[in-house]
Amino acid sequence: MTAEEKTNGVEEVEVDTTEAPAEKAAAEPDAADSKPAAKKAPAKKKAASKKKAASKKKTSMIKITQVKSGIGYQGRQKKVLAGLGLGKIGRSVTRKDDACIRGMVAKISHLVTVETVEG
């Protein structure tokens, strides 16, 4: 410190306003390194028409009736009964006939009966 800086009792500090080389690289990307922004493809209208056609199709339904109690069977089988909406002997539910429901019915086939329902 020089004598002139001490006269006021306050130190004067010189601040470097130049940016570090790493900060410059982050602030200004090179034109060669940057990639052009990817453009999104326009939505296809045919996919929507297929969905409409599929929704117009009537899905087949199955009627599941519980004919035997879940008492004495594994807890997993009781949870499958509850997942299907069953729990009491004689109770029936109607569900879409898809692979998920068919898999659940296969796990408890000894407790239920299955009928195919139209519409």
Biotite code that builds the C-alpha atoms (Angstrom):
import biotite.structure as struc

atoms = struc.array([
    struc.Atom([0.000, 0.000, 0.000], chain_id="A", res_id=1, res_name="MET", atom_name="CA", element="C"),
    struc.Atom([1.195, 3.461, -0.748], chain_id="A", res_id=2, res_name="THR", atom_name="CA", element="C"),
    struc.Atom([0.975, 6.485, 1.516], chain_id="A", res_id=3, res_name="ALA", atom_name="CA", element="C"),
    struc.Atom([-1.727, 8.051, -0.622], chain_id="A", res_id=4, res_name="GLU", atom_name="CA", element="C"),
    struc.Atom([-4.022, 5.041, -0.154], chain_id="A", res_id=5, res_name="GLU", atom_name="CA", element="C"),
    struc.Atom([-3.634, 5.122, 3.645], chain_id="A", res_id=6, res_name="LYS", atom_name="CA", element="C"),
    struc.Atom([-4.576, 8.784, 3.993], chain_id="A", res_id=7, res_name="THR", atom_name="CA", element="C"),
    struc.Atom([-8.296, 8.183, 4.044], chain_id="A", res_id=8, res_name="ASN", atom_name="CA", element="C"),
    struc.Atom([-8.039, 5.063, 6.198], chain_id="A", res_id=9, res_name="GLY", atom_name="CA", element="C"),
    struc.Atom([-9.773, 3.109, 3.471], chain_id="A", res_id=10, res_name="VAL", atom_name="CA", element="C"),
    struc.Atom([-8.008, 0.664, 1.241], chain_id="A", res_id=11, res_name="GLU", atom_name="CA", element="C"),
    struc.Atom([-8.666, 0.971, -2.437], chain_id="A", res_id=12, res_name="GLU", atom_name="CA", element="C"),
    struc.Atom([-8.791, -2.316, -4.257], chain_id="A", res_id=13, res_name="VAL", atom_name="CA", element="C"),
    struc.Atom([-8.444, -2.573, -7.996], chain_id="A", res_id=14, res_name="GLU", atom_name="CA", element="C"),
    struc.Atom([-10.991, -4.963, -9.516], chain_id="A", res_id=15, res_name="VAL", atom_name="CA", element="C"),
    struc.Atom([-10.173, -7.012, -12.584], chain_id="A", res_id=16, res_name="ASP", atom_name="CA", element="C"),
    struc.Atom([-13.156, -6.785, -14.942], chain_id="A", res_id=17, res_name="THR", atom_name="CA", element="C"),
    struc.Atom([-11.834, -9.198, -17.556], chain_id="A", res_id=18, res_name="THR", atom_name="CA", element="C"),
    struc.Atom([-13.515, -12.595, -17.702], chain_id="A", res_id=19, res_name="GLU", atom_name="CA", element="C"),
    struc.Atom([-11.640, -15.834, -17.240], chain_id="A", res_id=20, res_name="ALA", atom_name="CA", element="C"),
    struc.Atom([-11.140, -17.904, -20.432], chain_id="A", res_id=21, res_name="PRO", atom_name="CA", element="C"),
    struc.Atom([-13.540, -20.615, -19.188], chain_id="A", res_id=22, res_name="ALA", atom_name="CA", element="C"),
    struc.Atom([-16.292, -18.061, -18.579], chain_id="A", res_id=23, res_name="GLU", atom_name="CA", element="C"),
    struc.Atom([-15.824, -16.614, -22.076], chain_id="A", res_id=24, res_name="LYS", atom_name="CA", element="C"),
    struc.Atom([-16.225, -20.054, -23.619], chain_id="A", res_id=25, res_name="ALA", atom_name="CA", element="C"),
    struc.Atom([-19.434, -20.617, -21.693], chain_id="A", res_id=26, res_name="ALA", atom_name="CA", element="C"),
    struc.Atom([-20.794, -17.191, -22.586], chain_id="A", res_id=27, res_name="ALA", atom_name="CA", element="C"),
    struc.Atom([-20.048, -17.364, -26.312], chain_id="A", res_id=28, res_name="GLU", atom_name="CA", element="C"),
    struc.Atom([-20.292, -20.841, -27.872], chain_id="A", res_id=29, res_name="PRO", atom_name="CA", element="C"),
    struc.Atom([-18.320, -21.337, -31.065], chain_id="A", res_id=30, res_name="ASP", atom_name="CA", element="C"),
    struc.Atom([-20.326, -21.562, -34.252], chain_id="A", res_id=31, res_name="ALA", atom_name="CA", element="C"),
    struc.Atom([-18.550, -24.786, -35.224], chain_id="A", res_id=32, res_name="ALA", atom_name="CA", element="C"),
    struc.Atom([-19.426, -26.514, -31.932], chain_id="A", res_id=33, res_name="ASP", atom_name="CA", element="C"),
    struc.Atom([-23.088, -25.543, -31.777], chain_id="A", res_id=34, res_name="SER", atom_name="CA", element="C"),
    struc.Atom([-25.687, -27.772, -33.392], chain_id="A", res_id=35, res_name="LYS", atom_name="CA", element="C"),
    struc.Atom([-28.826, -26.438, -35.031], chain_id="A", res_id=36, res_name="PRO", atom_name="CA", element="C"),
    struc.Atom([-31.986, -26.886, -33.000], chain_id="A", res_id=37, res_name="ALA", atom_name="CA", element="C"),
    struc.Atom([-33.945, -29.987, -33.970], chain_id="A", res_id=38, res_name="ALA", atom_name="CA", element="C"),
    struc.Atom([-37.360, -29.312, -35.450], chain_id="A", res_id=39, res_name="LYS", atom_name="CA", element="C"),
    struc.Atom([-40.336, -31.335, -34.304], chain_id="A", res_id=40, res_name="LYS", atom_name="CA", element="C"),
    struc.Atom([-42.185, -33.274, -36.944], chain_id="A", res_id=41, res_name="ALA", atom_name="CA", element="C"),
    struc.Atom([-45.784, -32.207, -37.471], chain_id="A", res_id=42, res_name="PRO", atom_name="CA", element="C"),
    struc.Atom([-48.390, -34.398, -35.807], chain_id="A", res_id=43, res_name="ALA", atom_name="CA", element="C"),
    struc.Atom([-49.830, -37.088, -38.000], chain_id="A", res_id=44, res_name="LYS", atom_name="CA", element="C"),
    struc.Atom([-53.564, -36.945, -38.527], chain_id="A", res_id=45, res_name="LYS", atom_name="CA", element="C"),
    struc.Atom([-53.828, -40.602, -39.511], chain_id="A", res_id=46, res_name="LYS", atom_name="CA", element="C"),
    struc.Atom([-53.034, -41.737, -35.964], chain_id="A", res_id=47, res_name="ALA", atom_name="CA", element="C"),
    struc.Atom([-56.043, -39.843, -34.651], chain_id="A", res_id=48, res_name="ALA", atom_name="CA", element="C"),
    struc.Atom([-58.323, -41.438, -37.242], chain_id="A", res_id=49, res_name="SER", atom_name="CA", element="C"),
    struc.Atom([-57.082, -44.899, -36.228], chain_id="A", res_id=50, res_name="LYS", atom_name="CA", element="C"),
    struc.Atom([-57.918, -44.151, -32.614], chain_id="A", res_id=51, res_name="LYS", atom_name="CA", element="C"),
    struc.Atom([-61.426, -43.143, -33.607], chain_id="A", res_id=52, res_name="LYS", atom_name="CA", element="C"),
    struc.Atom([-61.840, -46.345, -35.577], chain_id="A", res_id=53, res_name="ALA", atom_name="CA", element="C"),
    struc.Atom([-60.606, -48.380, -32.627], chain_id="A", res_id=54, res_name="ALA", atom_name="CA", element="C"),
    struc.Atom([-62.954, -46.625, -30.218], chain_id="A", res_id=55, res_name="SER", atom_name="CA", element="C"),
    struc.Atom([-65.915, -47.356, -32.480], chain_id="A", res_id=56, res_name="LYS", atom_name="CA", element="C"),
    struc.Atom([-65.118, -51.056, -32.234], chain_id="A", res_id=57, res_name="LYS", atom_name="CA", element="C"),
    struc.Atom([-67.086, -52.791, -29.567], chain_id="A", res_id=58, res_name="LYS", atom_name="CA", element="C"),
    struc.Atom([-64.784, -54.255, -26.983], chain_id="A", res_id=59, res_name="THR", atom_name="CA", element="C"),
    struc.Atom([-65.715, -57.665, -25.728], chain_id="A", res_id=60, res_name="SER", atom_name="CA", element="C"),
    struc.Atom([-66.557, -57.917, -22.062], chain_id="A", res_id=61, res_name="MET", atom_name="CA", element="C"),
    struc.Atom([-66.396, -60.765, -19.595], chain_id="A", res_id=62, res_name="ILE", atom_name="CA", element="C"),
    struc.Atom([-68.582, -61.384, -16.569], chain_id="A", res_id=63, res_name="LYS", atom_name="CA", element="C"),
    struc.Atom([-66.665, -62.758, -13.595], chain_id="A", res_id=64, res_name="ILE", atom_name="CA", element="C"),
    struc.Atom([-68.620, -64.374, -10.756], chain_id="A", res_id=65, res_name="THR", atom_name="CA", element="C"),
    struc.Atom([-67.081, -65.515, -7.488], chain_id="A", res_id=66, res_name="GLN", atom_name="CA", element="C"),
    struc.Atom([-68.222, -69.059, -6.666], chain_id="A", res_id=67, res_name="VAL", atom_name="CA", element="C"),
    struc.Atom([-65.836, -69.982, -3.846], chain_id="A", res_id=68, res_name="LYS", atom_name="CA", element="C"),
    struc.Atom([-64.514, -68.126, -0.798], chain_id="A", res_id=69, res_name="SER", atom_name="CA", element="C"),
    struc.Atom([-60.970, -66.788, -0.637], chain_id="A", res_id=70, res_name="GLY", atom_name="CA", element="C"),
    struc.Atom([-60.588, -67.986, 2.960], chain_id="A", res_id=71, res_name="ILE", atom_name="CA", element="C"),
    struc.Atom([-57.764, -70.479, 3.277], chain_id="A", res_id=72, res_name="GLY", atom_name="CA", element="C"),
    struc.Atom([-55.962, -69.306, 0.156], chain_id="A", res_id=73, res_name="TYR", atom_name="CA", element="C"),
    struc.Atom([-52.858, -67.151, -0.199], chain_id="A", res_id=74, res_name="GLN", atom_name="CA", element="C"),
    struc.Atom([-53.121, -63.448, 0.509], chain_id="A", res_id=75, res_name="GLY", atom_name="CA", element="C"),
    struc.Atom([-52.091, -62.707, -3.064], chain_id="A", res_id=76, res_name="ARG", atom_name="CA", element="C"),
    struc.Atom([-55.197, -64.474, -4.326], chain_id="A", res_id=77, res_name="GLN", atom_name="CA", element="C"),
    struc.Atom([-57.388, -62.469, -1.949], chain_id="A", res_id=78, res_name="LYS", atom_name="CA", element="C"),
    struc.Atom([-55.795, -59.276, -3.298], chain_id="A", res_id=79, res_name="LYS", atom_name="CA", element="C"),
    struc.Atom([-56.596, -60.378, -6.863], chain_id="A", res_id=80, res_name="VAL", atom_name="CA", element="C"),
    struc.Atom([-60.229, -60.924, -5.852], chain_id="A", res_id=81, res_name="LEU", atom_name="CA", element="C"),
    struc.Atom([-60.317, -57.438, -4.343], chain_id="A", res_id=82, res_name="ALA", atom_name="CA", element="C"),
    struc.Atom([-58.624, -55.987, -7.436], chain_id="A", res_id=83, res_name="GLY", atom_name="CA", element="C"),
    struc.Atom([-61.373, -57.407, -9.602], chain_id="A", res_id=84, res_name="LEU", atom_name="CA", element="C"),
    struc.Atom([-64.037, -56.017, -7.280], chain_id="A", res_id=85, res_name="GLY", atom_name="CA", element="C"),
    struc.Atom([-65.029, -59.358, -5.782], chain_id="A", res_id=86, res_name="LEU", atom_name="CA", element="C"),
    struc.Atom([-65.049, -60.480, -2.167], chain_id="A", res_id=87, res_name="GLY", atom_name="CA", element="C"),
    struc.Atom([-68.280, -62.323, -1.472], chain_id="A", res_id=88, res_name="LYS", atom_name="CA", element="C"),
    struc.Atom([-69.597, -65.522, -2.964], chain_id="A", res_id=89, res_name="ILE", atom_name="CA", element="C"),
    struc.Atom([-72.146, -64.806, -5.691], chain_id="A", res_id=90, res_name="GLY", atom_name="CA", element="C"),
    struc.Atom([-70.887, -61.305, -6.467], chain_id="A", res_id=91, res_name="ARG", atom_name="CA", element="C"),
    struc.Atom([-70.395, -60.592, -10.190], chain_id="A", res_id=92, res_name="SER", atom_name="CA", element="C"),
    struc.Atom([-68.497, -57.908, -12.062], chain_id="A", res_id=93, res_name="VAL", atom_name="CA", element="C"),
    struc.Atom([-68.181, -57.061, -15.744], chain_id="A", res_id=94, res_name="THR", atom_name="CA", element="C"),
    struc.Atom([-64.727, -56.138, -17.044], chain_id="A", res_id=95, res_name="ARG", atom_name="CA", element="C"),
    struc.Atom([-63.062, -55.544, -20.418], chain_id="A", res_id=96, res_name="LYS", atom_name="CA", element="C"),
    struc.Atom([-61.688, -58.709, -21.963], chain_id="A", res_id=97, res_name="ASP", atom_name="CA", element="C"),
    struc.Atom([-57.990, -57.892, -22.155], chain_id="A", res_id=98, res_name="ASP", atom_name="CA", element="C"),
    struc.Atom([-54.748, -59.610, -21.230], chain_id="A", res_id=99, res_name="ALA", atom_name="CA", element="C"),
    struc.Atom([-54.493, -57.936, -17.816], chain_id="A", res_id=100, res_name="CYS", atom_name="CA", element="C"),
    struc.Atom([-57.903, -59.082, -16.634], chain_id="A", res_id=101, res_name="ILE", atom_name="CA", element="C"),
    struc.Atom([-57.415, -62.533, -18.160], chain_id="A", res_id=102, res_name="ARG", atom_name="CA", element="C"),
    struc.Atom([-54.152, -62.866, -16.214], chain_id="A", res_id=103, res_name="GLY", atom_name="CA", element="C"),
    struc.Atom([-55.891, -61.964, -12.965], chain_id="A", res_id=104, res_name="MET", atom_name="CA", element="C"),
    struc.Atom([-58.659, -64.467, -13.670], chain_id="A", res_id=105, res_name="VAL", atom_name="CA", element="C"),
    struc.Atom([-56.070, -67.165, -14.421], chain_id="A", res_id=106, res_name="ALA", atom_name="CA", element="C"),
    struc.Atom([-54.578, -66.698, -10.936], chain_id="A", res_id=107, res_name="LYS", atom_name="CA", element="C"),
    struc.Atom([-57.921, -67.299, -9.244], chain_id="A", res_id=108, res_name="ILE", atom_name="CA", element="C"),
    struc.Atom([-59.653, -69.559, -11.767], chain_id="A", res_id=109, res_name="SER", atom_name="CA", element="C"),
    struc.Atom([-60.497, -72.040, -8.979], chain_id="A", res_id=110, res_name="HIS", atom_name="CA", element="C"),
    struc.Atom([-62.531, -69.331, -7.186], chain_id="A", res_id=111, res_name="LEU", atom_name="CA", element="C"),
    struc.Atom([-64.493, -67.793, -10.086], chain_id="A", res_id=112, res_name="VAL", atom_name="CA", element="C"),
    struc.Atom([-66.456, -68.557, -13.228], chain_id="A", res_id=113, res_name="THR", atom_name="CA", element="C"),
    struc.Atom([-66.142, -66.532, -16.427], chain_id="A", res_id=114, res_name="VAL", atom_name="CA", element="C"),
    struc.Atom([-68.771, -65.784, -19.066], chain_id="A", res_id=115, res_name="GLU", atom_name="CA", element="C"),
    struc.Atom([-68.375, -63.782, -22.269], chain_id="A", res_id=116, res_name="THR", atom_name="CA", element="C"),
    struc.Atom([-70.788, -60.860, -22.561], chain_id="A", res_id=117, res_name="VAL", atom_name="CA", element="C"),
    struc.Atom([-71.588, -58.932, -25.760], chain_id="A", res_id=118, res_name="GLU", atom_name="CA", element="C"),
    struc.Atom([-71.201, -55.168, -25.876], chain_id="A", res_id=119, res_name="GLY", atom_name="CA", element="C"),
])
